[in-house]
């Protein structure tokens, strides 16, 4: 048989572990795995490289359309090019930051239109759960093809912007969970206690606090743990499948593990930045590293790594949430936008920090960046290197340190807390459905073959 592509001589991460083998691709799908596969129109020599499933980043924000309010934030064009360069072949897009927020059929269609001819990678969508879409919006989103839902227990959105996102109060959370349970899809939750964190932040600001250290102190660990418990309790009452986003403390992970052991359908993620930075270095870096939940201390970080390596955290995401430079350029950390631009450095940083520095197995690496999120959100053609799946790969050059520079970034605004950091691995090539969308030699391709994934 003649194939379109054969990737030869790489160390390939399969479902049962890594093996040096070849992969054949036909019509965008993985057609065969093994040696002596035959002829192909193109042969890619992956000798010395690790061939992993392309990353499925289950938590990413694109602000397209910006609704004239956020037109200069990250759009599909730059955001998906950054994905390609970073080894991310598909992602789950959050329903907020774009205007209008994705909360019903009309806003979902507006989002799809905004992405036409701009996608370098594949995109699945979250629909929002907000207090104002409980009379049909949940069902419209399900029919429109969202892969899952997202809500905030923390304060979010700008009430001066019509159509912006809004956090769910307890009633909206309860009623929304009942409705989402009927769809069978997962509700992803930003779990922070808004009443307490808002008030603590207000008090710190009035007392003249300006530092990121003080900002972290205004969002203590228990303000994550309490809403995680509450969300789990509501899930038990409603039968809704849930996922806790960007858990930043081991205590939060423990609540999820306990509930799962009791039979609750709940998973959680953490983010690359919680495993890389710690509180002691935040003020030296500046507000570009501000996010919520906040980046906690070194002891907390060590505890999070223990949870990752024990398998209690289902997957790792970027929570890529960039803004314009003026919203980060603040003397007072409490006034700065909370969100980190990180999608381009998910794979290389995690490979370095997890596999190379901490001995994470390659199978676990592939599971936490690709297989587990694809399975959780039913992206059934994604997430693993096996026959019949989409031919989505990232080729990683191990033990190849480089220093990230701003000009390396594909983001619309060249902001990242990783700038100036030495990263010990490199993305050599990214392949989406059999087509190279990034290589070190050629850069990001102009083909824009990405598609919206409808469920």
C-alpha positions, 0 to 999 in steps of 0.5 A, a space after each residue: 500500500 502507498 501512504 501519504 506520509 511515513 514518519 520513520 525512526 522516532 521514539 513513538 508514544 503509543 497507548 501501552 508505552 514508547 517504542 522505536 517504530 514507524 507511523 504511516 498516514 493516509 487521508 489524514 488518519 493513522 493507517 499503520 504502525 510498525 516497521 517496513 510499512 512500504 512506500 509514501 509520497 513523503 518520508 519524515 525522519 524522526 531519528 532522535 526525536 520523541 513522537 507524541 500525540 499532539 497536545 489537546 489543550 483543554 483550557 484556552 481563551 481566544 478573544 474573537 470576536 472582540 466586539 469592539 471592546 477586545 479587538 486587540 486581544 488574542 484572536 484565532 489567527 495568532 492564537 492557533 499559530 502559537 498552538 501550532 508552534 507549541 505542539 498543540 494540535 487541538 484545544 477546547 476554547 472557553 466561552 468567555 473573553 470574546 464578545 458576545 460570550 458563547 451562551 446560546 445558538 446565536 453567539 455560538 454561530 457568531 464565534 464559528 463565523 469569526 474563526 473561518 479561514 483563521 484556524 491553524 489547529 482544530 478547535 472544540 468549544 465550551 458553551 457557557 453556563 450563566 444566570 441568563 441562559 437557563 431558559 433554553 440557552 443550554 439546550 441550544 448550545 448542546 444542539 450547536 455542537 459544544 463539547 462541554 460547558 463552563 461556569 465560574 463560581 468566582 467573579 468574572 465578566 465586565 457588567 458594562 459590556 453587553 453580552 459579556 460572561 457572568 459568574 453563576 450564583 448557587 441557584 444558577 449552578 444548581 439549575 444549570 447542572 440539572 440541565 447539563 446532566 440531561 445532555 450527558 456532557 461535562 461541566 467545567 468549573 472555575 472554583 473560587 469563593 467569590 464573596 471571600 476573595 473579592 472582599 479580601 482583595 478589596 481590603 488589601 487594596 484599601 490597605 495599600 497593598 500592591 504586590 503579587 505576594 499580597 494578591 496571592 494572600 488575598 486568595 488563600 487555599 481554603 477559598 479554592 477548597 470550599 467551592 470545589 466541595 460545594 460543586 461536588 455536592 451539587 453534582 451529587 444532587 443533580 447527577 451532572 458530570 463535572 471537571 474542576 479547572 486549573 486546581 492550584 493546591 493539593 488540598 483541592 485535588 484531594 477533594 476531587 480524588 475523595 469524591 471520585 473514589 465515592 463514585 462521583 463523575 469528577 476530574 480535575 486539571 492543573 496548569 503548566 504555570 502552577 508547576 513551574 513558578 512559585 510565589 517567591 518569584 512573582 513580583 520580580 517577574 511582574 503582573 504578566 504572571 498574575 492569574 487566578 487561582 494564584 500561583 502559590 508557594 514552593 511547598 504547594 508546588 511540590 505537592 502539586 507535582 506529587 499529585 500529577 505523578 500519582 495520577 490524581 490530576 487528569 490533565 494539564 492545560 495552559 489556561 492561555 488567557 492573554 490581554 493587551 499590554 496596557 492591562 498588564 502594565 500596572 504598578 499595582 498588581 491588584 489592578 492588573 488583568 489576571 491571565 497568563 499567555 502560555 499555550 506556546 510553551 505547554 509541551 516543551 516546558 512540561 516535557 522538560 519539567 516532567 519527563 527530563 527533570 522528574 522522571 515522568 514516563 512518556 506514557 504519562 506525559 502523553 496521557 496528561 497532554 492528550 489522551 485524557 483530555 480527549 477522552 474526558 471531552 469525547 474528542 474521539 478522533 484525537 488524543 492518541 497514536 493508534 490506527 484510525 485516529 487523526 494523524 496529529 503529532 508533535 515531534 519533540 527534540 529532547 535535551 535541547 535547551 534554548 532561551 525563549 525570546 519575545 520574538 519567538 512568540 506567535 501571540 498577537 501581544 508578545 507577553 509571556 512569563 516564560 520569556 528569558 527562561 531556558 527550556 530544556 526541550 524543543 518542538 521540532 515539528 507539529 503535524 495536524 491530520 497528516 499535514 505539517 503545520 509547523 517545523 523548525 526549518 519552515 516556521 508556522 505554515 500558512 495553510 490554516 487547515 484547522 476545523 471546528 469540532 462539533 459534538 
